[in-house]
Amino acid sequence: MPIRLKPLLCLSGLGPMLALLPEGGPPLHVHEHEDELFYILKGTYEFRFGDETVVASPGDFVHLPAHIPHTFRNIGSEPGMAMNTMTPGGFEQFFVEIDQLPKEQPLDRSQVAAVASRYGLQFLPESS
């Protein structure tokens, strides 16, 4: 399922609000520069980072350090919402560039990977 995010407020590392449909979430990935922080507003999310798995609900705060492969998904039955902050700032431009890709068809993985590499983001294969 495609995920389209737009930064709602970008001040010194603040990033987008994240809304995900049930079972929605990004593939396994790693950030070279940024720590990623989530504050869950609505729904239930599963976060996998390193060897850990955490289930987070409204009011929970999750910190995903740079250099640690991670993914997350909405495991609830309703759309979820979280505030997503990345620090240091600058990564929000990744979402701006992704939003500028053609919208007439699904996102092309190679285009997304090219944009991601400019921001120190690498998508990883899922381990079995």
FENLINKA-V244962 format. One record per residue. N is the residue number from 1. RES is the residue in three letters. SS is DSSP state (h for helix, s for strand, l for the rest). PHI is phi in whole degrees, -180 to 180 (none if undefined). Layout:
n->[N	N]
res->[RES	RES]
ss->[SS	SS]
phi->[PHI	PHI]
//
This chain:
n->[1	2	3	4	5	6	7	8	9	10	11	12	13	14	15	16	17	18	19	20	21	22	23	24	25	26	27	28	29	30	31	32	33	34	35	36	37	38	39	40	41	42	43	44	45	46	47	48	49	50	51	52	53	54	55	56	57	58	59	60	61	62	63	64	65	66	67	68	69	70	71	72	73	74	75	76	77	78	79	80	81	82	83	84	85	86	87	88	89	90	91	92	93	94	95	96	97	98	99	100	101	102	103	104	105	106	107	108	109	110	111	112	113	114	115	116	117	118	119	120	121	122	123	124	125	126	127	128]
res->[MET	PRO	ILE	ARG	LEU	LYS	PRO	LEU	LEU	CYS	LEU	SER	GLY	LEU	GLY	PRO	MET	LEU	ALA	LEU	LEU	PRO	GLU	GLY	GLY	PRO	PRO	LEU	HIS	VAL	HIS	GLU	HIS	GLU	ASP	GLU	LEU	PHE	TYR	ILE	LEU	LYS	GLY	THR	TYR	GLU	PHE	ARG	PHE	GLY	ASP	GLU	THR	VAL	VAL	ALA	SER	PRO	GLY	ASP	PHE	VAL	HIS	LEU	PRO	ALA	HIS	ILE	PRO	HIS	THR	PHE	ARG	ASN	ILE	GLY	SER	GLU	PRO	GLY	MET	ALA	MET	ASN	THR	MET	THR	PRO	GLY	GLY	PHE	GLU	GLN	PHE	PHE	VAL	GLU	ILE	ASP	GLN	LEU	PRO	LYS	GLU	GLN	PRO	LEU	ASP	ARG	SER	GLN	VAL	ALA	ALA	VAL	ALA	SER	ARG	TYR	GLY	LEU	GLN	PHE	LEU	PRO	GLU	SER	SER]
ss->[l	l	l	l	l	l	l	l	l	l	l	l	l	s	s	s	s	s	s	s	l	l	l	l	l	l	l	l	s	s	s	l	l	l	s	s	s	s	s	s	s	s	l	l	s	s	s	s	s	l	l	s	s	s	s	s	l	l	l	l	s	s	s	s	l	l	l	l	l	s	s	s	s	s	l	l	l	l	l	s	s	s	s	s	s	s	s	l	l	l	l	h	h	h	h	h	h	h	h	l	l	l	l	l	l	l	l	l	h	h	h	h	h	h	h	h	h	h	l	l	s	s	s	l	l	l	l	l]
phi->[none	-69	-118	-118	-121	-127	-62	-94	-151	-128	-128	50	103	-71	-122	-80	-80	-117	-119	-129	-73	-51	70	-81	166	-82	-70	-56	-154	-141	-102	-75	-114	-106	-83	-118	-124	-127	-117	-81	-100	-154	96	-128	-119	-111	-112	-116	-147	58	-97	-102	-130	-129	-101	-124	-124	-50	95	-82	-122	-124	-112	-115	-68	-57	73	-110	-58	-154	-154	-155	-155	-81	-100	-85	-95	-119	-57	-112	-146	-143	-89	-119	-119	-124	-138	-71	-69	120	-67	-58	-67	-57	-66	-63	-64	-63	-66	-85	-69	-54	-104	-72	-143	-58	-60	-86	-56	-68	-65	-63	-63	-65	-64	-57	-62	-69	-113	69	-108	-126	-86	-117	-71	-69	-86	-90]
//
